[in-house]
Amino acid sequence: MKIQIKALSVNMCWKGRRFKTPKYKKYEKELMLLLPILNVPNGLLEVVITFGLSSKLNDIDNGLKPFIDILQKKYLFNDRDIYKLIVEKKIVPKGKEFIECEINLFDNQ
């Protein structure tokens, strides 16, 4: 299916400034410490993310924006260079939640 319309960005969906909550600040700090040292390739990127969630009610895209923002802060790339994004949701027992991520060069051949 192809629809001829320009997609709205998150910034275009909200009026005024948005501020990080204390919970987000804590999450960002924890992730910055937990993410391993990694050399992100220069160029167009493909990012593969798996969210291990304990509730079937969680939307697959809820964690994307904050996680990608933290990835780009940690690994010093710009998310505009992501040309392919593969996202998967796995249901896991409560207390076993996780995020798995892989960053590769995008092969647009």
A tleap script that builds the chain and sets N, CA, C and O, in Angstrom:
source leaprc.protein.ff14SB
mol = sequence {
  NMET LYS ILE GLN ILE LYS ALA LEU SER VAL
  ASN MET CYS TRP LYS GLY ARG ARG PHE LYS
  THR PRO LYS TYR LYS LYS TYR GLU LYS GLU
  LEU MET LEU LEU LEU PRO ILE LEU ASN VAL
  PRO ASN GLY LEU LEU GLU VAL VAL ILE THR
  PHE GLY LEU SER SER LYS LEU ASN ASP ILE
  ASP ASN GLY LEU LYS PRO PHE ILE ASP ILE
  LEU GLN LYS LYS TYR LEU PHE ASN ASP ARG
  ASP ILE TYR LYS LEU ILE VAL GLU LYS LYS
  ILE VAL PRO LYS GLY LYS GLU PHE ILE GLU
  CYS GLU ILE ASN LEU PHE ASP ASN CGLN
}
set mol.1.N position { 0.838 -1.173 0.000 }
set mol.1.CA position { 0.000 0.000 0.000 }
set mol.1.C position { 0.888 1.242 0.000 }
set mol.1.O position { 1.826 1.338 0.791 }
set mol.2.N position { 0.598 2.168 -0.866 }
set mol.2.CA position { 1.333 3.424 -0.930 }
set mol.2.C position { 0.321 4.557 -0.872 }
set mol.2.O position { -0.629 4.594 -1.653 }
set mol.3.N position { 0.534 5.486 0.066 }
set mol.3.CA position { -0.384 6.610 0.240 }
set mol.3.C position { 0.387 7.895 -0.011 }
set mol.3.O position { 1.438 8.106 0.595 }
set mol.4.N position { -0.098 8.739 -0.870 }
set mol.4.CA position { 0.575 9.989 -1.220 }
set mol.4.C position { 0.275 11.065 -0.176 }
set mol.4.O position { -0.638 11.872 -0.354 }
set mol.5.N position { 1.044 11.071 0.909 }
set mol.5.CA position { 0.916 12.087 1.951 }
set mol.5.C position { 2.260 12.202 2.660 }
set mol.5.O position { 2.972 11.212 2.826 }
set mol.6.N position { 2.597 13.415 3.074 }
set mol.6.CA position { 3.834 13.628 3.819 }
set mol.6.C position { 3.602 13.263 5.285 }
set mol.6.O position { 2.653 13.740 5.908 }
set mol.7.N position { 4.475 12.415 5.829 }
set mol.7.CA position { 4.350 11.993 7.223 }
set mol.7.C position { 4.676 13.149 8.169 }
set mol.7.O position { 5.550 13.966 7.878 }
set mol.8.N position { 3.978 13.214 9.288 }
set mol.8.CA position { 4.254 14.228 10.310 }
set mol.8.C position { 5.342 13.736 11.247 }
set mol.8.O position { 5.361 12.570 11.642 }
set mol.9.N position { 6.241 14.634 11.594 }
set mol.9.CA position { 7.276 14.290 12.573 }
set mol.9.C position { 6.690 14.434 13.976 }
set mol.9.O position { 5.652 15.071 14.161 }
set mol.10.N position { 7.355 13.844 14.952 }
set mol.10.CA position { 6.926 13.983 16.344 }
set mol.10.C position { 6.898 15.462 16.728 }
set mol.10.O position { 5.981 15.905 17.420 }
set mol.11.N position { 7.899 16.227 16.281 }
set mol.11.CA position { 7.969 17.654 16.603 }
set mol.11.C position { 6.785 18.431 16.043 }
set mol.11.O position { 6.360 19.424 16.632 }
set mol.12.N position { 6.253 17.988 14.915 }
set mol.12.CA position { 5.114 18.675 14.318 }
set mol.12.C position { 3.794 18.297 14.987 }
set mol.12.O position { 2.778 18.953 14.759 }
set mol.13.N position { 3.799 17.264 15.796 }
set mol.13.CA position { 2.576 16.788 16.436 }
set mol.13.C position { 2.262 17.485 17.751 }
set mol.13.O position { 1.129 17.413 18.227 }
set mol.14.N position { 3.230 18.150 18.341 }
set mol.14.CA position { 3.047 18.748 19.663 }
set mol.14.C position { 3.372 20.228 19.620 }
set mol.14.O position { 4.248 20.657 18.869 }
set mol.15.N position { 2.671 21.006 20.420 }
set mol.15.CA position { 2.917 22.438 20.535 }
set mol.15.C position { 3.772 22.703 21.753 }
set mol.15.O position { 3.626 22.043 22.782 }
set mol.16.N position { 4.668 23.672 21.637 }
set mol.16.CA position { 5.456 24.055 22.801 }
set mol.16.C position { 6.601 23.108 23.072 }
set mol.16.O position { 6.805 22.125 22.358 }
set mol.17.N position { 7.336 23.419 24.104 }
set mol.17.CA position { 8.507 22.612 24.472 }
set mol.17.C position { 8.092 21.394 25.269 }
set mol.17.O position { 7.109 21.405 26.011 }
set mol.18.N position { 8.865 20.358 25.092 }
set mol.18.CA position { 8.669 19.150 25.897 }
set mol.18.C position { 9.877 19.010 26.800 }
set mol.18.O position { 11.001 19.285 26.380 }
set mol.19.N position { 9.665 18.594 28.008 }
set mol.19.CA position { 10.739 18.455 28.980 }
set mol.19.C position { 10.884 16.997 29.380 }
set mol.19.O position { 9.901 16.262 29.471 }
set mol.20.N position { 12.134 16.587 29.619 }
set mol.20.CA position { 12.397 15.221 30.066 }
set mol.20.C position { 11.870 15.046 31.477 }
set mol.20.O position { 12.080 15.892 32.346 }
set mol.21.N position { 11.183 13.935 31.689 }
set mol.21.CA position { 10.699 13.609 33.032 }
set mol.21.C position { 11.855 13.039 33.847 }
set mol.21.O position { 12.848 12.590 33.275 }
set mol.22.N position { 11.741 13.051 35.169 }
set mol.22.CA position { 12.771 12.413 35.990 }
set mol.22.C position { 12.956 10.931 35.629 }
set mol.22.O position { 14.073 10.416 35.672 }
set mol.23.N position { 11.865 10.254 35.275 }
set mol.23.CA position { 11.935 8.838 34.893 }
set mol.23.C position { 12.752 8.672 33.600 }
set mol.23.O position { 13.551 7.743 33.487 }
set mol.24.N position { 12.549 9.571 32.631 }
set mol.24.CA position { 13.313 9.513 31.386 }
set mol.24.C position { 14.782 9.819 31.637 }
set mol.24.O position { 15.653 9.159 31.070 }
set mol.25.N position { 15.071 10.799 32.470 }
set mol.25.CA position { 16.469 11.144 32.798 }
set mol.25.C position { 17.181 9.952 33.422 }
set mol.25.O position { 18.340 9.678 33.107 }
set mol.26.N position { 16.484 9.245 34.308 }
set mol.26.CA position { 17.056 8.054 34.953 }
set mol.26.C position { 17.292 6.948 33.916 }
set mol.26.O position { 18.345 6.309 33.913 }
set mol.27.N position { 16.322 6.729 33.049 }
set mol.27.CA position { 16.412 5.729 31.978 }
set mol.27.C position { 17.595 6.041 31.062 }
set mol.27.O position { 18.368 5.148 30.713 }
set mol.28.N position { 17.733 7.312 30.674 }
set mol.28.CA position { 18.826 7.725 29.803 }
set mol.28.C position { 20.180 7.468 30.469 }
set mol.28.O position { 21.102 6.958 29.833 }
set mol.29.N position { 20.292 7.821 31.736 }
set mol.29.CA position { 21.548 7.628 32.477 }
set mol.29.C position { 21.893 6.136 32.569 }
set mol.29.O position { 23.038 5.744 32.346 }
set mol.30.N position { 20.898 5.312 32.896 }
set mol.30.CA position { 21.118 3.863 33.000 }
set mol.30.C position { 21.542 3.268 31.650 }
set mol.30.O position { 22.486 2.481 31.581 }
set mol.31.N position { 20.838 3.650 30.585 }
set mol.31.CA position { 21.171 3.121 29.266 }
set mol.31.C position { 22.563 3.548 28.822 }
set mol.31.O position { 23.306 2.746 28.256 }
set mol.32.N position { 22.923 4.799 29.073 }
set mol.32.CA position { 24.247 5.281 28.689 }
set mol.32.C position { 25.337 4.440 29.357 }
set mol.32.O position { 26.396 4.216 28.770 }
set mol.33.N position { 25.079 3.977 30.576 }
set mol.33.CA position { 26.040 3.133 31.293 }
set mol.33.C position { 25.998 1.677 30.809 }
set mol.33.O position { 27.029 1.005 30.768 }
set mol.34.N position { 24.817 1.199 30.447 }
set mol.34.CA position { 24.656 -0.207 30.071 }
set mol.34.C position { 25.047 -0.507 28.628 }
set mol.34.O position { 25.486 -1.616 28.322 }
set mol.35.N position { 24.891 0.477 27.738 }
set mol.35.CA position { 25.232 0.241 26.337 }
set mol.35.C position { 26.730 -0.008 26.194 }
set mol.35.O position { 27.533 0.741 26.750 }
set mol.36.N position { 27.115 -1.041 25.463 }
set mol.36.CA position { 28.536 -1.376 25.327 }
set mol.36.C position { 29.266 -0.375 24.424 }
set mol.36.O position { 28.640 0.389 23.690 }
set mol.37.N position { 30.587 -0.394 24.493 }
set mol.37.CA position { 31.396 0.400 23.571 }
set mol.37.C position { 31.197 -0.195 22.185 }
set mol.37.O position { 31.278 -1.410 22.000 }
set mol.38.N position { 30.938 0.667 21.222 }
set mol.38.CA position { 30.606 0.208 19.886 }
set mol.38.C position { 31.051 1.249 18.877 }
set mol.38.O position { 30.863 2.445 19.100 }
set mol.39.N position { 31.629 0.821 17.787 }
set mol.39.CA position { 31.966 1.722 16.693 }
set mol.39.C position { 30.865 1.636 15.653 }
set mol.39.O position { 30.741 0.639 14.942 }
set mol.40.N position { 30.071 2.686 15.573 }
set mol.40.CA position { 28.992 2.735 14.591 }
set mol.40.C position { 29.603 3.135 13.247 }
set mol.40.O position { 30.336 4.120 13.169 }
set mol.41.N position { 29.306 2.380 12.200 }
set mol.41.CA position { 29.878 2.709 10.892 }
set mol.41.C position { 29.383 4.066 10.389 }
set mol.41.O position { 28.268 4.483 10.700 }
set mol.42.N position { 30.214 4.741 9.617 }
set mol.42.CA position { 29.806 5.991 8.986 }
set mol.42.C position { 28.986 5.673 7.752 }
set mol.42.O position { 29.283 4.722 7.029 }
set mol.43.N position { 27.967 6.459 7.513 }
set mol.43.CA position { 27.138 6.279 6.325 }
set mol.43.C position { 25.701 6.004 6.686 }
set mol.43.O position { 25.261 6.268 7.805 }
set mol.44.N position { 24.980 5.475 5.730 }
set mol.44.CA position { 23.569 5.141 5.935 }
set mol.44.C position { 23.479 3.903 6.828 }
set mol.44.O position { 24.264 2.965 6.686 }
set mol.45.N position { 22.524 3.912 7.739 }
set mol.45.CA position { 22.455 2.859 8.750 }
set mol.45.C position { 21.167 2.051 8.688 }
set mol.45.O position { 20.114 2.532 8.269 }
set mol.46.N position { 21.297 0.807 9.121 }
set mol.46.CA position { 20.169 -0.088 9.367 }
set mol.46.C position { 20.211 -0.400 10.858 }
set mol.46.O position { 21.248 -0.814 11.377 }
set mol.47.N position { 19.100 -0.206 11.541 }
set mol.47.CA position { 19.035 -0.488 12.972 }
set mol.47.C position { 17.984 -1.563 13.206 }
set mol.47.O position { 16.847 -1.452 12.747 }
set mol.48.N position { 18.383 -2.603 13.925 }
set mol.48.CA position { 17.492 -3.709 14.257 }
set mol.48.C position { 17.280 -3.682 15.774 }
set mol.48.O position { 18.239 -3.762 16.542 }
set mol.49.N position { 16.027 -3.569 16.195 }
set mol.49.CA position { 15.715 -3.472 17.623 }
set mol.49.C position { 14.657 -4.508 17.974 }
set mol.49.O position { 13.651 -4.652 17.281 }
set mol.50.N position { 14.906 -5.225 19.065 }
set mol.50.CA position { 13.906 -6.138 19.622 }
set mol.50.C position { 13.588 -5.669 21.033 }
set mol.50.O position { 14.482 -5.528 21.867 }
set mol.51.N position { 12.310 -5.430 21.291 }
set mol.51.CA position { 11.856 -5.078 22.634 }
set mol.51.C position { 11.247 -6.320 23.269 }
set mol.51.O position { 10.283 -6.880 22.747 }
set mol.52.N position { 11.808 -6.749 24.391 }
set mol.52.CA position { 11.221 -7.824 25.175 }
set mol.52.C position { 10.292 -7.175 26.179 }
set mol.52.O position { 10.753 -6.552 27.136 }
set mol.53.N position { 8.987 -7.310 25.977 }
set mol.53.CA position { 7.985 -6.634 26.797 }
set mol.53.C position { 7.151 -7.649 27.570 }
set mol.53.O position { 6.882 -8.746 27.081 }
set mol.54.N position { 6.753 -7.283 28.757 }
set mol.54.CA position { 5.987 -8.228 29.580 }
set mol.54.C position { 4.477 -8.067 29.415 }
set mol.54.O position { 3.707 -8.819 30.013 }
set mol.55.N position { 4.051 -7.107 28.620 }
set mol.55.CA position { 2.615 -6.918 28.403 }
set mol.55.C position { 2.311 -6.890 26.913 }
set mol.55.O position { 2.963 -6.179 26.149 }
set mol.56.N position { 1.320 -7.666 26.511 }
set mol.56.CA position { 0.873 -7.667 25.122 }
set mol.56.C position { 0.226 -6.337 24.759 }
set mol.56.O position { 0.063 -6.028 23.578 }
set mol.57.N position { -0.142 -5.549 25.762 }
set mol.57.CA position { -0.800 -4.267 25.529 }
set mol.57.C position { 0.166 -3.163 25.108 }
set mol.57.O position { -0.267 -2.135 24.586 }
set mol.58.N position { 1.477 -3.360 25.328 }
set mol.58.CA position { 2.461 -2.349 24.933 }
set mol.58.C position { 2.523 -2.238 23.416 }
set mol.58.O position { 2.630 -3.244 22.713 }
set mol.59.N position { 2.454 -1.004 22.917 }
set mol.59.CA position { 2.620 -0.773 21.481 }
set mol.59.C position { 4.077 -0.994 21.104 }
set mol.59.O position { 4.977 -0.665 21.877 }
set mol.60.N position { 4.311 -1.542 19.935 }
set mol.60.CA position { 5.668 -1.849 19.483 }
set mol.60.C position { 6.517 -0.591 19.335 }
set mol.60.O position { 7.737 -0.647 19.490 }
set mol.61.N position { 5.886 0.538 19.039 }
set mol.61.CA position { 6.651 1.757 18.777 }
set mol.61.C position { 6.854 2.672 19.985 }
set mol.61.O position { 7.535 3.692 19.871 }
set mol.62.N position { 6.279 2.331 21.133 }
set mol.62.CA position { 6.385 3.213 22.305 }
set mol.62.C position { 7.818 3.504 22.732 }
set mol.62.O position { 8.123 4.633 23.116 }
set mol.63.N position { 8.680 2.541 22.675 }
set mol.63.CA position { 10.044 2.732 23.147 }
set mol.63.C position { 11.018 3.230 22.097 }
set mol.63.O position { 12.170 3.525 22.415 }
set mol.64.N position { 10.574 3.328 20.844 }
set mol.64.CA position { 11.489 3.643 19.746 }
set mol.64.C position { 12.161 5.000 19.859 }
set mol.64.O position { 13.390 5.066 19.877 }
set mol.65.N position { 11.410 6.074 19.934 }
set mol.65.CA position { 11.987 7.417 19.893 }
set mol.65.C position { 12.980 7.642 21.031 }
set mol.65.O position { 14.102 8.075 20.770 }
set mol.66.N position { 12.609 7.364 22.288 }
set mol.66.CA position { 13.594 7.589 23.347 }
set mol.66.C position { 14.833 6.704 23.206 }
set mol.66.O position { 15.948 7.161 23.458 }
set mol.67.N position { 14.651 5.445 22.806 }
set mol.67.CA position { 15.797 4.544 22.669 }
set mol.67.C position { 16.731 5.007 21.549 }
set mol.67.O position { 17.949 5.032 21.726 }
set mol.68.N position { 16.170 5.370 20.411 }
set mol.68.CA position { 17.001 5.838 19.292 }
set mol.68.C position { 17.701 7.143 19.658 }
set mol.68.O position { 18.866 7.334 19.307 }
set mol.69.N position { 17.014 8.040 20.353 }
set mol.69.CA position { 17.651 9.289 20.787 }
set mol.69.C position { 18.847 9.023 21.690 }
set mol.69.O position { 19.870 9.701 21.585 }
set mol.70.N position { 18.726 8.044 22.573 }
set mol.70.CA position { 19.828 7.703 23.473 }
set mol.70.C position { 20.956 7.018 22.699 }
set mol.70.O position { 22.133 7.267 22.962 }
set mol.71.N position { 20.595 6.153 21.740 }
set mol.71.CA position { 21.619 5.512 20.903 }
set mol.71.C position { 22.471 6.556 20.188 }
set mol.71.O position { 23.698 6.456 20.174 }
set mol.72.N position { 21.824 7.552 19.597 }
set mol.72.CA position { 22.589 8.544 18.847 }
set mol.72.C position { 23.438 9.407 19.761 }
set mol.72.O position { 24.509 9.867 19.363 }
set mol.73.N position { 22.974 9.631 20.980 }
set mol.73.CA position { 23.770 10.388 21.952 }
set mol.73.C position { 25.001 9.586 22.372 }
set mol.73.O position { 26.103 10.130 22.455 }
set mol.74.N position { 24.810 8.296 22.635 }
set mol.74.CA position { 25.903 7.434 23.082 }
set mol.74.C position { 26.933 7.199 21.974 }
set mol.74.O position { 28.138 7.261 22.218 }
set mol.75.N position { 26.458 6.932 20.766 }
set mol.75.CA position { 27.344 6.510 19.685 }
set mol.75.C position { 27.663 7.614 18.673 }
set mol.75.O position { 28.298 7.363 17.648 }
set mol.76.N position { 27.224 8.815 18.964 }
set mol.76.CA position { 27.587 10.001 18.184 }
set mol.76.C position { 27.273 9.875 16.690 }
set mol.76.O position { 28.129 10.130 15.842 }
set mol.77.N position { 26.053 9.485 16.385 }
set mol.77.CA position { 25.572 9.505 15.010 }
set mol.77.C position { 24.264 10.286 14.992 }
set mol.77.O position { 23.694 10.574 16.044 }
set mol.78.N position { 23.797 10.622 13.817 }
set mol.78.CA position { 22.546 11.351 13.693 }
set mol.78.C position { 21.474 10.385 13.216 }
set mol.78.O position { 21.679 9.650 12.250 }
set mol.79.N position { 20.328 10.386 13.893 }
set mol.79.CA position { 19.290 9.421 13.521 }
set mol.79.C position { 18.714 9.664 12.126 }
set mol.79.O position { 17.988 8.818 11.604 }
set mol.80.N position { 19.023 10.787 11.529 }
set mol.80.CA position { 18.585 10.999 10.138 }
set mol.80.C position { 19.320 10.052 9.184 }
set mol.80.O position { 18.895 9.862 8.044 }
set mol.81.N position { 20.437 9.454 9.659 }
set mol.81.CA position { 21.199 8.509 8.849 }
set mol.81.C position { 20.632 7.089 8.903 }
set mol.81.O position { 21.148 6.193 8.236 }
set mol.82.N position { 19.579 6.879 9.689 }
set mol.82.CA position { 18.924 5.567 9.733 }
set mol.82.C position { 17.986 5.484 8.530 }
set mol.82.O position { 17.023 6.244 8.427 }
set mol.83.N position { 18.277 4.557 7.629 }
set mol.83.CA position { 17.480 4.382 6.417 }
set mol.83.C position { 16.631 3.116 6.459 }
set mol.83.O position { 15.709 2.944 5.662 }
set mol.84.N position { 16.954 2.240 7.394 }
set mol.84.CA position { 16.146 1.034 7.552 }
set mol.84.C position { 16.056 0.741 9.039 }
set mol.84.O position { 17.058 0.740 9.753 }
set mol.85.N position { 14.842 0.495 9.487 }
set mol.85.CA position { 14.585 0.209 10.893 }
set mol.85.C position { 13.735 -1.049 10.961 }
set mol.85.O position { 12.640 -1.104 10.402 }
set mol.86.N position { 14.250 -2.055 11.648 }
set mol.86.CA position { 13.522 -3.309 11.822 }
set mol.86.C position { 13.226 -3.434 13.312 }
set mol.86.O position { 14.138 -3.417 14.139 }
set mol.87.N position { 11.954 -3.559 13.642 }
set mol.87.CA position { 11.548 -3.590 15.049 }
set mol.87.C position { 10.712 -4.839 15.303 }
set mol.87.O position { 9.816 -5.177 14.530 }
set mol.88.N position { 11.024 -5.510 16.397 }
set mol.88.CA position { 10.300 -6.723 16.785 }
set mol.88.C position { 9.881 -6.606 18.238 }
set mol.88.O position { 10.576 -5.999 19.053 }
set mol.89.N position { 8.743 -7.192 18.552 }
set mol.89.CA position { 8.230 -7.222 19.923 }
set mol.89.C position { 8.133 -8.684 20.346 }
set mol.89.O position { 7.519 -9.503 19.662 }
set mol.90.N position { 8.748 -8.996 21.479 }
set mol.90.CA position { 8.650 -10.346 22.047 }
set mol.90.C position { 8.020 -10.224 23.423 }
set mol.90.O position { 8.355 -9.321 24.190 }
set mol.91.N position { 7.120 -11.121 23.727 }
set mol.91.CA position { 6.493 -11.125 25.046 }
set mol.91.C position { 7.315 -12.026 25.961 }
set mol.91.O position { 7.590 -13.184 25.647 }
set mol.92.N position { 7.696 -11.458 27.103 }
set mol.92.CA position { 8.531 -12.166 28.078 }
set mol.92.C position { 7.874 -12.065 29.454 }
set mol.92.O position { 7.005 -11.218 29.660 }
set mol.93.N position { 8.281 -12.925 30.401 }
set mol.93.CA position { 7.732 -12.824 31.750 }
set mol.93.C position { 8.097 -11.481 32.402 }
set mol.93.O position { 9.137 -10.895 32.102 }
set mol.94.N position { 7.233 -11.012 33.287 }
set mol.94.CA position { 7.485 -9.775 34.020 }
set mol.94.C position { 8.819 -9.894 34.763 }
set mol.94.O position { 9.101 -10.913 35.393 }
set mol.95.N position { 9.625 -8.851 34.682 }
set mol.95.CA position { 10.942 -8.854 35.298 }
set mol.95.C position { 12.048 -9.318 34.352 }
set mol.95.O position { 13.229 -9.222 34.686 }
set mol.96.N position { 11.674 -9.817 33.178 }
set mol.96.CA position { 12.651 -10.307 32.187 }
set mol.96.C position { 12.678 -9.409 30.943 }
set mol.96.O position { 13.151 -9.839 29.891 }
set mol.97.N position { 12.179 -8.174 31.044 }
set mol.97.CA position { 12.143 -7.247 29.925 }
set mol.97.C position { 13.563 -6.945 29.439 }
set mol.97.O position { 14.515 -6.975 30.218 }
set mol.98.N position { 13.690 -6.656 28.154 }
set mol.98.CA position { 15.006 -6.349 27.595 }
set mol.98.C position { 14.857 -5.520 26.329 }
set mol.98.O position { 13.769 -5.392 25.766 }
set mol.99.N position { 15.976 -4.963 25.902 }
set mol.99.CA position { 16.081 -4.323 24.588 }
set mol.99.C position { 17.339 -4.889 23.939 }
set mol.99.O position { 18.415 -4.887 24.538 }
set mol.100.N position { 17.193 -5.365 22.727 }
set mol.100.CA position { 18.317 -5.889 21.949 }
set mol.100.C position { 18.462 -4.994 20.720 }
set mol.100.O position { 17.467 -4.610 20.106 }
set mol.101.N position { 19.698 -4.665 20.367 }
set mol.101.CA position { 19.891 -3.731 19.264 }
set mol.101.C position { 21.129 -4.072 18.462 }
set mol.101.O position { 22.130 -4.552 18.995 }
set mol.102.N position { 21.036 -3.814 17.170 }
set mol.102.CA position { 22.145 -4.022 16.247 }
set mol.102.C position { 22.164 -2.826 15.290 }
set mol.102.O position { 21.121 -2.419 14.779 }
set mol.103.N position { 23.355 -2.266 15.051 }
set mol.103.CA position { 23.485 -1.144 14.120 }
set mol.103.C position { 24.466 -1.553 13.021 }
set mol.103.O position { 25.626 -1.866 13.289 }
set mol.104.N position { 23.980 -1.545 11.786 }
set mol.104.CA position { 24.772 -1.974 10.638 }
set mol.104.C position { 24.733 -0.922 9.552 }
set mol.104.O position { 23.888 -0.027 9.572 }
set mol.105.N position { 25.650 -1.030 8.600 }
set mol.105.CA position { 25.556 -0.213 7.400 }
set mol.105.C position { 24.332 -0.667 6.601 }
set mol.105.O position { 24.053 -1.861 6.496 }
set mol.106.N position { 23.619 0.290 6.049 }
set mol.106.CA position { 22.457 -0.013 5.226 }
set mol.106.C position { 22.918 -0.316 3.808 }
set mol.106.O position { 23.587 0.499 3.173 }
set mol.107.N position { 22.558 -1.473 3.329 }
set mol.107.CA position { 22.893 -1.870 1.962 }
set mol.107.C position { 21.669 -1.637 1.099 }
set mol.107.O position { 20.759 -2.466 1.072 }
set mol.108.N position { 21.639 -0.524 0.400 }
set mol.108.CA position { 20.457 -0.175 -0.384 }
set mol.108.C position { 20.514 -0.709 -1.817 }
set mol.108.O position { 19.860 -0.171 -2.710 }
set mol.109.N position { 21.275 -1.739 -2.025 }
set mol.109.CA position { 21.407 -2.356 -3.360 }
set mol.109.C position { 20.202 -3.187 -3.671 }
set mol.109.O position { 20.125 -3.785 -4.744 }
savepdb mol mol.pdb
quit
